[in-house]
Amino acid sequence: MSRVDAGARSRSARRFWSGIAAALSACVLLGGGAVSAQPKGDATSKAKADKAPDKAKADKAKADKAPDKAAEAKPSEPRPAEPPQGGALPPGHPPLDDDEGGAGPDGQGQAGMPGMFNAPQNSVTDDPALPAGSIVVTIRDGEGKPIPRAPLTVAVQRSSIAKGDAPLQNLTRATDDQGTVRYDDQPVGTGATFRVSTQRGSASYEAPPFSLGDKVGKQVTVHAYEVTTNIDRTMVGMQGVVYVQLREDSLNVQQYFGVMNMGKTAWAPDDLVVALPEGFRAFNKQESGNDGRVEEAPKKGVAIRGTFAPGQHDLEFHYTVPLAGTERQTLRLELPPHFGQMRVMVEASKKMGLEVAGFPAAQRQTGRDGKKILVTERQARQAEGGLTSIELTLSGLPTQGPGRWIAVALGLAFVAGGVGYVARRRNTPGALDDDTRRDLREAQAALLDEIVALERAHKSGEVGPKSYERVRTALLDALARIVSMLEDAREAKLARRRPGQGRGAASAGA
């Protein structure tokens, strides 16, 4: 790292940390109205106002179908992190150039955020000067200068309703001295999709996928940046959201990492694995739409891989953690480096509580769907060097599973079956002695009490829908058997009391 005088270092450090603070406040947060921590089927992403119009319309359509739960429980805005007073940059951080412009959280640039690189946008545009079927690709660096002899791949995917997807065709070339490659006579129409990508060092960069029209060709621009695997040599900051839902026998944990690269150097993490709670399972992820991504590291956690070019990258994934069967349960979540802000949200019943070590007391809020949500949020101070992990404790968890009702139903069904066996042995169908009749009536009352308790547990959310249906069916079946035996005994008793009827008539009547 080049030397700078103390004053310049102080100015650069202040720009870096104020830029981080501004980005954390401006970055898309779950609850800030743009990103959902819910997987498909629970909630969908709300429209991002700073994206292209077609993207915004698509996201808004999703949000109209299922409201963003986090937007319903948005806590107060965090205070910006204070810049370091000593004037020193983070260890290993390169000096910041005075000519770096501002950039918004989407990487497209925004004035008023000092110390943030205004990342140019990869683009695909119609060019009337090009005939239909032609593509001209230009590879540029972060300064907009062409990169000569850059490796280039155009992946062509042909598909049709009749034949499906054809084998992928890769057109590999290198750019000329002007950083450009031209392709002619390419297929037009929606039956062919093109993806243009390039490599620079260990990083890959690509333009949005596109198809060719039948009137004009396309101009494609891809920006390739210098890359490092050392995050301390980048201007990468992160923030995140944890959203927890109580399920029948587990906790459903959904996480969002917002990765903001505010510098000119891309970050390509090298085998970065972030540990998830012990015993996690059913890992799933939402495709990010760019090369920066997450993947499961079996029995370890989540791996962060790919290329994080200047701009914003959204990573979303979810998994389940088995309930411990205790009233309190603690989850420890590790975080990637340079993590500046975290929000924790829990769907909670009246009895449930949330504590996150080092965070403010959780606030209880009500969502638009009427669900109770506990929310707490914290932004790291500069002196801490970022958050490295969080430890959240849930209290008031249900400790009584559906096994209780299943055991009751099976036990009482066994009682009913035993009584029936005794009656058959006596060869007097429906006949019950006083002790057996009393036992059955007590079992009937106990089953009715258990059905009432099951209904209350289902209404409060302590028992999930599948267990509720299964246990309710078992309880009603046992109840029906007992009621049937009591009714048979009553009919048999009445038949024996009718004048002029003997044992055979009474048995036939029963």
C-alpha positions as CSV (number, residue, x, y, z in Angstrom):
1,M,0.0,0.0,0.0
2,S,1.4,3.4,-1.0
3,R,2.2,5.9,1.7
4,V,0.1,9.0,2.3
5,D,0.5,11.8,4.7
6,A,-1.4,11.8,8.0
7,G,-4.0,14.4,6.7
8,A,-4.7,12.4,3.6
9,R,-5.0,9.2,5.5
10,S,-7.5,10.9,7.9
11,R,-9.6,12.2,5.0
12,S,-9.5,8.8,3.2
13,A,-10.5,6.9,6.4
14,R,-13.3,9.3,7.1
15,R,-14.6,8.9,3.5
16,F,-14.4,5.1,3.8
17,W,-16.3,4.9,7.0
18,S,-18.9,7.5,6.1
19,G,-19.4,5.7,2.8
20,I,-19.9,2.5,4.7
21,A,-22.4,4.2,7.0
22,A,-24.2,5.7,4.1
23,A,-24.3,2.5,2.2
24,L,-25.6,0.6,5.2
25,S,-28.4,3.1,5.6
26,A,-29.2,3.2,1.9
27,C,-28.6,-0.5,1.0
28,V,-31.7,-2.6,0.5
29,L,-32.7,-4.2,3.8
30,L,-35.5,-6.7,4.5
31,G,-38.0,-4.4,6.1
32,G,-36.6,-1.4,4.1
33,G,-39.1,-2.4,1.4
34,A,-37.1,-4.3,-1.3
35,V,-35.8,-7.7,-0.3
36,S,-37.8,-10.6,1.2
37,A,-36.3,-13.0,3.7
38,Q,-39.1,-15.4,2.9
39,P,-38.7,-18.2,0.4
40,K,-41.1,-18.7,-2.4
41,G,-44.4,-19.6,-1.0
42,D,-44.1,-17.5,2.2
43,A,-43.4,-14.0,0.9
44,T,-41.8,-12.5,-2.2
45,S,-39.5,-9.6,-2.9
46,K,-40.9,-6.1,-3.1
47,A,-40.1,-3.9,-6.1
48,K,-36.7,-2.2,-6.1
49,A,-37.3,1.4,-7.0
50,D,-33.7,1.8,-8.2
51,K,-33.8,-1.0,-10.7
52,A,-34.8,-1.0,-14.4
53,P,-38.5,-0.5,-15.0
54,D,-39.1,-4.0,-16.2
55,K,-37.4,-5.5,-13.2
56,A,-39.4,-3.2,-10.9
57,K,-42.7,-4.2,-12.5
58,A,-41.8,-7.9,-12.1
59,D,-40.8,-7.6,-8.5
60,K,-43.8,-5.4,-7.7
61,A,-46.1,-8.1,-9.1
62,K,-44.6,-10.6,-6.7
63,A,-45.0,-8.2,-3.8
64,D,-48.7,-7.7,-4.6
65,K,-49.2,-11.5,-4.2
66,A,-47.6,-11.8,-0.8
67,P,-46.7,-8.7,1.4
68,D,-43.2,-8.4,2.6
69,K,-43.3,-9.4,6.3
70,A,-40.2,-7.3,7.1
71,A,-41.7,-4.2,5.7
72,E,-44.4,-4.6,8.3
73,A,-42.0,-4.5,11.1
74,K,-39.4,-1.9,10.2
75,P,-37.5,-0.6,13.2
76,S,-36.2,2.9,13.6
77,E,-33.4,3.8,11.2
78,P,-29.9,3.1,12.6
79,R,-27.5,5.9,13.4
80,P,-24.6,6.2,11.0
81,A,-21.3,4.7,12.1
82,E,-18.8,7.3,13.3
83,P,-15.6,7.6,11.2
84,P,-12.4,6.7,13.0
85,Q,-10.9,9.6,14.9
86,G,-7.3,8.3,14.5
87,G,-7.3,8.7,10.8
88,A,-6.2,5.2,10.1
89,L,-7.7,2.9,7.5
90,P,-8.6,-0.7,8.3
91,P,-5.5,-2.9,8.4
92,G,-4.3,-3.8,4.9
93,H,-6.8,-1.4,3.3
94,P,-5.4,0.5,0.2
95,P,-5.5,4.3,0.2
96,L,-8.6,5.9,-1.4
97,D,-8.1,8.0,-4.5
98,D,-9.5,11.6,-4.2
99,D,-11.1,11.3,-7.6
100,E,-13.4,8.4,-6.7
101,G,-17.0,9.5,-7.2
102,G,-20.1,8.5,-5.3
103,A,-22.1,5.4,-5.9
104,G,-25.5,4.3,-4.8
105,P,-26.4,1.0,-3.3
106,D,-27.1,-0.5,-6.7
107,G,-23.6,0.2,-7.9
108,Q,-24.9,2.7,-10.5
109,G,-23.7,5.8,-8.8
110,Q,-25.3,8.3,-6.5
111,A,-24.0,11.7,-5.6
112,G,-23.4,12.7,-2.0
113,M,-21.7,9.5,-0.9
114,P,-18.0,10.3,-0.7
115,G,-15.5,7.6,-1.0
116,M,-17.7,5.4,-3.2
117,F,-16.8,4.3,-6.7
118,N,-19.3,5.1,-9.4
119,A,-19.4,1.7,-11.0
120,P,-20.3,1.7,-14.7
121,Q,-23.1,-0.6,-15.8
122,N,-22.8,-3.6,-18.0
123,S,-25.2,-3.1,-20.9
124,V,-26.9,-4.6,-23.9
125,T,-28.4,-2.1,-26.4
126,D,-29.9,-2.1,-29.9
127,D,-27.6,-0.6,-32.5
128,P,-29.3,0.5,-35.7
129,A,-25.9,0.6,-37.4
130,L,-25.6,-3.2,-37.0
131,P,-27.6,-5.6,-39.2
132,A,-29.9,-8.2,-37.6
133,G,-28.0,-11.2,-36.3
134,S,-24.8,-9.2,-35.4
135,I,-23.3,-8.7,-32.0
136,V,-20.4,-6.4,-31.1
137,V,-18.9,-6.9,-27.7
138,T,-16.5,-4.5,-26.0
139,I,-14.6,-5.3,-22.8
140,R,-13.7,-2.3,-20.6
141,D,-12.1,-1.8,-17.3
142,G,-13.5,0.2,-14.4
143,E,-12.2,3.5,-15.9
144,G,-14.0,2.7,-19.2
145,K,-10.8,1.9,-21.1
146,P,-11.0,-1.0,-23.5
147,I,-9.1,-4.2,-22.5
148,P,-7.2,-5.7,-25.5
149,R,-6.8,-9.4,-25.9
150,A,-9.3,-10.2,-23.2
151,P,-10.8,-13.7,-23.2
152,L,-14.5,-13.7,-24.3
153,T,-17.2,-16.3,-24.3
154,V,-20.6,-16.0,-25.9
155,A,-22.8,-18.9,-24.8
156,V,-25.7,-19.6,-27.2
157,Q,-28.7,-21.5,-25.9
158,R,-31.2,-22.6,-28.6
159,S,-34.5,-23.9,-27.6
160,S,-37.9,-24.8,-29.0
161,I,-41.2,-26.1,-27.8
162,A,-40.9,-29.2,-30.0
163,K,-37.3,-30.1,-29.2
164,G,-36.6,-28.4,-25.9
165,D,-33.1,-27.1,-25.2
166,A,-30.3,-27.8,-27.7
167,P,-26.7,-28.4,-26.4
168,L,-25.1,-25.2,-25.3
169,Q,-22.8,-23.6,-27.9
170,N,-19.8,-21.6,-26.6
171,L,-18.2,-19.1,-29.0
172,T,-14.8,-18.4,-27.6
173,R,-12.7,-15.5,-28.9
174,A,-10.3,-12.8,-27.7
175,T,-10.8,-9.1,-28.1
176,D,-8.8,-7.1,-30.5
177,D,-6.6,-4.1,-29.7
178,Q,-9.7,-1.9,-29.2
179,G,-11.1,-4.5,-26.8
180,T,-13.8,-5.5,-29.3
181,V,-15.1,-8.7,-30.9
182,R,-17.8,-8.9,-33.6
183,Y,-20.1,-11.9,-34.3
184,D,-22.3,-12.0,-37.4
185,D,-25.0,-14.3,-38.7
186,Q,-26.3,-15.3,-35.3
187,P,-29.8,-16.7,-34.8
188,V,-32.6,-14.1,-34.2
189,G,-35.8,-14.5,-32.3
190,T,-36.7,-15.7,-28.8
191,G,-35.5,-19.2,-29.7
192,A,-31.9,-18.3,-28.9
193,T,-30.5,-16.7,-25.8
194,F,-27.0,-15.2,-25.5
195,R,-24.8,-14.8,-22.5
196,V,-21.6,-12.8,-22.8
197,S,-18.9,-13.3,-20.2
198,T,-15.2,-12.6,-19.7
199,Q,-12.5,-13.5,-17.2
200,R,-9.9,-11.3,-15.5
201,G,-7.7,-13.1,-13.1
202,S,-9.8,-15.4,-11.0
203,A,-13.0,-13.3,-11.5
204,S,-15.7,-13.6,-14.1
205,Y,-18.0,-10.9,-15.4
206,E,-21.0,-11.1,-17.6
207,A,-23.7,-9.0,-19.3
208,P,-27.4,-9.6,-18.8
209,P,-28.7,-12.4,-21.1
210,F,-30.5,-11.3,-24.3
211,S,-32.0,-12.4,-27.6
212,L,-31.6,-10.8,-31.0
213,G,-34.4,-9.1,-32.8
214,D,-35.0,-9.4,-36.6
215,K,-34.3,-5.7,-37.4
216,V,-31.1,-4.5,-35.8
217,G,-28.0,-6.0,-34.0
218,K,-26.8,-5.5,-30.4
219,Q,-23.9,-3.6,-28.7
220,V,-22.7,-5.4,-25.6
221,T,-20.4,-3.8,-23.0
222,V,-18.9,-5.8,-20.1
223,H,-16.7,-4.2,-17.4
224,A,-13.9,-6.3,-16.0
225,Y,-12.1,-5.2,-12.8
226,E,-9.0,-6.0,-11.0
227,V,-9.6,-8.7,-8.5
228,T,-8.4,-9.8,-5.1
229,T,-9.3,-12.7,-2.7
230,N,-8.3,-10.5,0.3
231,I,-11.4,-8.6,1.4
232,D,-9.3,-6.2,3.4
233,R,-7.9,-4.9,0.1
234,T,-11.4,-4.0,-1.1
235,M,-14.1,-1.5,-0.1
236,V,-16.6,-4.3,0.6
237,G,-19.2,-3.8,3.4
238,M,-22.0,-6.1,4.4
239,Q,-25.3,-6.0,6.2
240,G,-28.0,-8.7,6.8
241,V,-31.3,-9.9,8.1
242,V,-32.3,-13.0,10.0
243,Y,-36.0,-14.0,10.0
244,V,-37.1,-16.9,12.2
245,Q,-40.4,-18.7,12.0
246,L,-41.6,-21.4,14.4
247,R,-42.7,-24.6,12.7
248,E,-44.1,-27.9,13.9
249,D,-40.9,-29.4,15.1
250,S,-38.2,-27.0,13.9
251,L,-37.2,-23.3,13.5
252,N,-37.2,-22.0,9.9
253,V,-34.3,-19.6,9.6
254,Q,-34.1,-17.3,6.6
255,Q,-31.0,-15.1,6.1
256,Y,-30.2,-12.2,3.8
257,F,-26.6,-10.9,3.1
258,G,-26.4,-7.5,1.3
259,V,-22.8,-7.2,-0.1
260,M,-21.8,-3.7,-1.1
261,N,-18.6,-3.2,-3.0
262,M,-17.9,0.5,-3.1
263,G,-14.4,0.4,-4.6
264,K,-12.7,-0.3,-7.9
265,T,-11.5,-3.8,-7.1
266,A,-13.7,-6.9,-7.3
267,W,-13.7,-9.4,-4.5
268,A,-13.5,-13.2,-5.3
269,P,-13.6,-15.0,-1.9
270,D,-11.4,-18.1,-1.7
271,D,-13.2,-20.9,0.0
272,L,-15.1,-18.7,2.5
273,V,-17.5,-20.9,4.6
274,V,-19.7,-19.3,7.2
275,A,-20.9,-21.7,9.9
276,L,-24.6,-22.2,10.4
277,P,-26.2,-23.5,13.6
278,E,-25.4,-27.1,14.5
279,G,-27.8,-29.6,13.1
280,F,-29.1,-27.4,10.3
281,R,-30.9,-29.1,7.4
282,A,-33.1,-28.5,4.4
283,F,-30.8,-25.8,3.0
284,N,-32.1,-23.8,0.1
285,K,-31.1,-20.6,-1.7
286,Q,-32.6,-18.0,-4.0
287,E,-30.7,-17.5,-7.2
288,S,-28.9,-14.1,-7.1
289,G,-28.8,-13.4,-10.8
290,N,-25.1,-12.6,-10.9
291,D,-21.8,-14.5,-10.3
292,G,-21.7,-13.7,-6.5
293,R,-23.6,-16.5,-4.9
294,V,-24.0,-18.8,-1.9
295,E,-23.9,-22.6,-1.9
296,E,-24.4,-25.2,0.9
297,A,-21.3,-26.5,2.6
298,P,-22.7,-29.8,3.9
299,K,-22.6,-30.2,7.7
300,K,-20.6,-26.9,7.9
301,G,-22.7,-24.0,6.8
302,V,-22.9,-21.7,3.8
303,A,-20.1,-21.0,1.3
304,I,-19.8,-17.6,-0.3
305,R,-18.4,-17.9,-3.8
306,G,-18.0,-16.2,-7.2
307,T,-17.2,-12.6,-8.0
308,F,-18.5,-9.5,-6.2
309,A,-17.8,-6.7,-8.7
310,P,-18.4,-3.0,-7.7
311,G,-22.0,-2.5,-6.8
312,Q,-24.6,-4.3,-4.7
313,H,-25.2,-8.0,-4.5
314,D,-28.1,-9.7,-2.7
315,L,-27.6,-13.2,-1.2
316,E,-30.6,-15.1,0.2
317,F,-30.9,-18.6,1.7
318,H,-32.9,-20.5,4.3
319,Y,-32.7,-23.7,6.3
320,T,-34.3,-25.4,9.4
321,V,-33.0,-26.1,12.8
322,P,-34.7,-28.9,14.9
323,L,-36.4,-27.7,18.1
324,A,-34.4,-28.8,21.2
325,G,-37.6,-29.6,23.1
326,T,-36.8,-27.0,25.7
327,E,-38.5,-23.7,26.6
328,R,-35.4,-21.8,25.6
329,Q,-33.1,-22.3,22.6
330,T,-30.1,-20.4,21.4
331,L,-28.8,-20.2,17.9
332,R,-25.3,-18.9,17.1
333,L,-24.8,-17.6,13.6
334,E,-21.4,-16.7,12.2
335,L,-21.1,-13.8,9.8
336,P,-18.8,-13.0,6.9
337,P,-16.1,-10.4,7.3
338,H,-16.8,-6.6,7.1
339,F,-20.3,-7.1,8.4
340,G,-21.6,-3.7,9.7
341,Q,-25.3,-4.1,10.4
342,M,-27.7,-6.9,11.3
343,R,-31.5,-7.0,11.9
344,V,-33.1,-10.0,13.7
345,M,-36.9,-10.7,13.2
346,V,-38.9,-13.5,14.8
347,E,-42.5,-14.4,14.3
348,A,-43.6,-14.9,17.9
349,S,-46.7,-15.8,20.0
350,K,-47.5,-13.8,23.1
351,K,-45.5,-16.2,25.3
352,M,-42.3,-16.1,23.1
353,G,-39.4,-13.8,23.7
354,L,-36.2,-12.8,21.8
355,E,-32.8,-11.8,23.2
356,V,-29.8,-11.1,21.0
357,A,-26.5,-10.7,22.8
358,G,-25.3,-7.1,22.5
359,F,-28.4,-5.9,20.7
360,P,-31.2,-3.6,22.0
361,A,-34.2,-5.1,23.6
362,A,-36.5,-6.6,20.9
363,Q,-39.6,-4.6,20.1
364,R,-43.0,-6.4,19.6
365,Q,-44.8,-5.3,16.5
366,T,-47.9,-6.4,14.5
367,G,-47.7,-7.1,10.8
368,R,-50.4,-6.4,8.3
369,D,-51.5,-10.0,8.5
370,G,-51.9,-9.7,12.2
371,K,-48.9,-11.8,13.1
372,K,-46.8,-10.7,16.1
373,I,-43.1,-10.0,15.2
374,L,-40.2,-9.3,17.5
375,V,-37.6,-7.1,16.0
376,T,-34.1,-5.9,17.1
377,E,-31.3,-4.3,15.1
378,R,-27.7,-3.2,15.6
379,Q,-25.1,-1.4,13.6
380,A,-21.5,-2.1,14.6
381,R,-19.2,0.7,15.8
382,Q,-16.1,1.4,13.8
383,A,-13.9,0.4,16.8
384,E,-15.4,-3.1,16.8
385,G,-14.2,-3.8,13.3
386,G,-17.6,-5.2,12.3
387,L,-19.9,-8.0,13.6
388,T,-18.4,-11.5,13.5
389,S,-21.3,-13.5,14.9
390,I,-24.7,-13.1,16.6
391,E,-26.2,-15.2,19.3
392,L,-30.0,-15.2,19.5
393,T,-32.1,-16.8,22.2
394,L,-35.7,-17.7,21.8
395,S,-37.8,-18.2,25.0
396,G,-41.4,-19.4,25.5
397,L,-41.0,-22.2,23.0
398,P,-43.6,-25.0,23.1
399,T,-42.1,-28.1,24.8
400,Q,-45.2,-30.4,24.4
401,G,-45.2,-32.0,21.0
402,P,-48.1,-33.8,19.2
403,G,-46.9,-37.1,20.7
404,R,-49.0,-36.3,23.8
405,W,-52.3,-36.5,21.9
406,I,-51.2,-39.4,19.8
407,A,-50.3,-41.4,23.0
408,V,-53.7,-40.5,24.5
409,A,-55.5,-41.5,21.4
410,L,-53.7,-44.8,21.1
411,G,-54.1,-45.6,24.8
412,L,-57.8,-45.0,24.8
413,A,-58.2,-46.9,21.6
414,F,-56.4,-49.7,23.3
415,V,-58.9,-49.5,26.2
416,A,-61.8,-49.6,23.7
417,G,-60.3,-52.6,21.9
418,G,-59.8,-54.4,25.1
419,V,-63.4,-54.0,26.2
420,G,-64.5,-55.2,22.8
421,Y,-62.4,-58.3,23.2
422,V,-63.8,-59.0,26.6
423,A,-67.4,-58.6,25.3
424,R,-66.7,-61.0,22.4
425,R,-65.3,-63.6,24.8
426,R,-68.5,-63.5,26.8
427,N,-70.5,-64.1,23.6
428,T,-72.8,-61.3,24.7
429,P,-72.3,-58.5,22.2
430,G,-72.9,-55.1,23.7
431,A,-73.0,-56.3,27.3
432,L,-70.8,-54.3,29.7
433,D,-70.5,-54.6,33.4
434,D,-70.7,-51.5,35.6
435,D,-66.9,-51.1,36.0
436,T,-66.2,-51.4,32.2
437,R,-69.0,-48.9,31.5
438,R,-67.6,-46.5,34.0
439,D,-64.1,-46.8,32.5
440,L,-65.4,-46.1,29.1
441,R,-67.3,-43.0,30.2
442,E,-64.1,-41.7,31.9
443,A,-62.1,-42.4,28.7
444,Q,-64.8,-40.5,26.7
445,A,-64.6,-37.5,29.0
446,A,-60.8,-37.6,28.8
447,L,-60.8,-37.7,25.0
448,L,-63.2,-34.7,24.8
449,D,-60.8,-32.7,27.1
450,E,-57.9,-33.7,24.9
451,I,-59.7,-32.6,21.7
452,V,-60.4,-29.2,23.3
453,A,-56.7,-28.9,24.3
454,L,-55.7,-29.8,20.8
455,E,-57.9,-27.1,19.2
456,R,-56.4,-24.5,21.5
457,A,-52.9,-25.6,20.8
458,H,-53.6,-25.5,17.0
459,K,-55.1,-22.0,17.3
460,S,-52.1,-20.7,19.2
461,G,-49.6,-22.2,16.7
462,E,-48.1,-24.7,19.1
463,V,-49.2,-27.6,16.8
464,G,-48.7,-27.4,13.1
465,P,-51.4,-28.2,10.5
466,K,-50.2,-31.7,9.6
467,S,-49.9,-32.9,13.2
468,Y,-53.2,-31.3,14.0
469,E,-55.0,-33.2,11.3
470,R,-53.3,-36.5,12.2
471,V,-53.9,-36.3,15.9
472,R,-57.4,-35.0,15.6
473,T,-58.3,-37.9,13.3
474,A,-56.8,-40.4,15.9
475,L,-58.7,-38.8,18.8
476,L,-62.0,-38.7,16.9
477,D,-61.6,-42.3,15.8
478,A,-60.9,-43.4,19.4
479,L,-63.9,-41.3,20.6
480,A,-66.2,-42.9,18.0
481,R,-65.2,-46.4,19.0
482,I,-66.0,-45.6,22.7
483,V,-69.3,-43.9,21.9
484,S,-70.3,-46.9,19.6
485,M,-69.6,-49.4,22.4
486,L,-71.6,-47.3,25.0
487,E,-74.5,-47.1,22.5
488,D,-74.4,-50.8,21.9
489,A,-74.4,-51.5,25.6
490,R,-77.4,-49.2,26.1
491,E,-79.4,-50.9,23.3
492,A,-78.6,-54.3,24.7
493,K,-79.7,-53.3,28.1
494,L,-83.0,-51.9,26.8
495,A,-83.6,-55.1,24.7
496,R,-83.2,-57.3,27.8
497,R,-85.9,-55.2,29.6
498,R,-88.5,-55.6,26.9
499,P,-91.3,-58.1,28.0
500,G,-91.6,-61.4,26.1
501,Q,-88.1,-61.2,24.6
502,G,-85.5,-63.8,25.4
503,R,-81.7,-63.9,25.2
504,G,-81.8,-64.6,21.4
505,A,-84.2,-61.7,20.7
506,A,-82.2,-59.3,22.8
507,S,-79.0,-60.3,21.0
508,A,-80.7,-59.9,17.6
509,G,-81.9,-56.5,18.6
510,A,-78.5,-55.4,19.8
